[in-house]
């Protein structure tokens, strides 16, 4: 086996792994969409839920910073 063949085989394996993961990601995205749909049918506000999920991903100090900035912007625009 030449170096080129080994490199080509390795590249093919990486590409195939990525393709499998992309397929899994699409399936998971569909599952998430279904959960949001179920929550909506039970009367929950999906937009607010998405915001909560996004905020929960942040570390506490980043979340506090984002909330403080939002409060500042809201106050500047008279939304309080």
C-alpha positions in Angstrom: 0.0 0.0 0.0 1.3 3.4 -0.9 1.1 6.5 1.3 -1.5 7.9 -1.2 -3.7 4.9 -0.7 -3.5 5.1 3.0 -4.3 8.8 3.0 -7.2 8.2 0.6 -8.5 5.4 2.7 -8.3 7.5 5.9 -10.0 10.4 4.2 -12.8 8.1 2.9 -13.3 6.8 6.5 -13.5 10.3 7.9 -16.1 11.3 5.2 -18.2 8.2 5.8 -18.2 8.9 9.6 -19.2 12.5 9.0 -22.0 11.4 6.7 -23.3 8.9 9.3 -23.2 11.6 12.0 -25.0 14.0 9.8 -27.8 11.4 9.3 -28.0 10.9 13.0 -28.1 14.7 13.6 -31.0 15.0 11.1 -32.9 12.3 13.0 -32.3 13.9 16.3 -33.3 17.3 14.9 -36.6 15.7 13.9 -37.1 14.2 17.4 -36.5 17.7 18.9 -39.0 19.2 16.5 -41.5 16.5 17.6 -41.0 17.3 21.3 -41.5 21.1 20.7 -44.7 20.2 18.7 -46.0 18.1 21.6 -45.2 20.9 24.0 -47.1 23.4 21.8 -50.1 21.1 21.6 -50.1 21.1 25.4 -50.3 24.9 25.5 -46.6 25.7 26.0 -45.0 28.6 24.2 -42.3 27.1 22.0 -40.4 30.3 21.4 -40.0 30.8 25.1 -39.0 27.2 25.6 -36.3 27.6 22.9 -35.0 30.7 24.7 -34.9 28.8 28.0 -33.0 25.9 26.4 -30.5 28.4 24.9 -30.0 30.2 28.2 -29.5 26.9 30.1 -26.6 26.1 27.8 -24.8 29.2 29.0 -22.6 29.4 32.0 -24.1 31.4 34.9 -22.0 34.4 34.4 -22.6 34.5 30.7 -26.3 34.1 31.3 -26.3 37.0 33.8 -24.4 39.2 31.4 -26.8 38.4 28.5 -29.8 39.1 30.8 -28.3 42.4 32.0 -27.6 43.5 28.5 -31.2 42.7 27.4 -32.5 44.7 30.4 -30.3 47.6 29.4 -31.5 47.5 25.8 -35.1 47.2 26.9 -34.8 50.2 29.3 -33.1 52.3 26.5 -36.1 51.6 24.3 -38.7 52.2 27.0 -39.9 48.6 27.1 -39.9 48.2 30.8 
